[in-house]
Amino acid sequence: MSYKEYPDHETWVRSFDNRIGASEIAIICGFANFKTQSDLWKEKTGRKQADNLDENELVSYGKSAEQHLRALFALKHKNKYDVEYHPYRVYYNDENPFLTATLDGELTEKETNRKGIYECKTCLIQSRTALEEWQNNNIPQKYYCQICQQLYTTNYYYAVLNAELRYPDGKAEIREYHIEREEAEDDIAYVVSKGVEFWNNYVKADKAPPVTIRI
């Protein structure tokens, strides 16, 4: 595992042209509804600029809420974890350096000194389908894919997903999900294989990926 520190947000964003961020891997695995493989391929090969989502209300809320949710998590677990945050640090695995991750936070278990990932999400539940993704102690596949890539790039031992779910009636709840790396090894291998396939077969080869139509 290695990492690179970027000096500011602008240079960090530009670096996405030459890598697959953990937030993008769900697109490649087919679990994202906000962007297609074709869109991502066009961005990585310079055919299209990535959309600027700074004005999107949900994205803006998530960015603003992240620091507060991380601070609350650190306070709640002050006896269990040390929490760090490096906003422009990009981790990559030397085996496949184009697979990368920038973390919402880094955890160190005080008792064991084990390193882990802190991932923060805010979700507005606007449909039954959206709610079902979180039922039975599950997390949405698009977020699980992201965590798998983060675990691969960092070689950390575990991840904690801290999610705020908001409902149309104004109510909200905060959930925590703990994922041990050793229990996710097969899923990590699958996610990595899909990322490597996309990068080598389509981005490096400058060949458009097949179009998938959902019915």
Secondary structure as GFF3:
##gff-version 3
##sequence-region A 1 215
A	DSSP	beta_strand	2	5	.	.	.	ID=ss1
A	DSSP	alpha_helix	9	14	.	.	.	ID=ss2
A	DSSP	three_ten_helix	15	18	.	.	.	ID=ss3
A	DSSP	three_ten_helix	22	24	.	.	.	ID=ss4
A	DSSP	alpha_helix	25	29	.	.	.	ID=ss5
A	DSSP	alpha_helix	37	44	.	.	.	ID=ss6
A	DSSP	alpha_helix	57	76	.	.	.	ID=ss7
A	DSSP	beta_strand	81	84	.	.	.	ID=ss8
A	DSSP	beta_strand	89	93	.	.	.	ID=ss9
A	DSSP	beta_strand	96	101	.	.	.	ID=ss10
A	DSSP	beta_strand	105	109	.	.	.	ID=ss11
A	DSSP	beta_strand	115	124	.	.	.	ID=ss12
A	DSSP	alpha_helix	128	132	.	.	.	ID=ss13
A	DSSP	three_ten_helix	135	137	.	.	.	ID=ss14
A	DSSP	alpha_helix	141	154	.	.	.	ID=ss15
A	DSSP	beta_strand	158	166	.	.	.	ID=ss16
A	DSSP	beta_strand	172	180	.	.	.	ID=ss17
A	DSSP	three_ten_helix	181	183	.	.	.	ID=ss18
A	DSSP	alpha_helix	185	198	.	.	.	ID=ss19
A	DSSP	pi_helix	199	203	.	.	.	ID=ss20
###
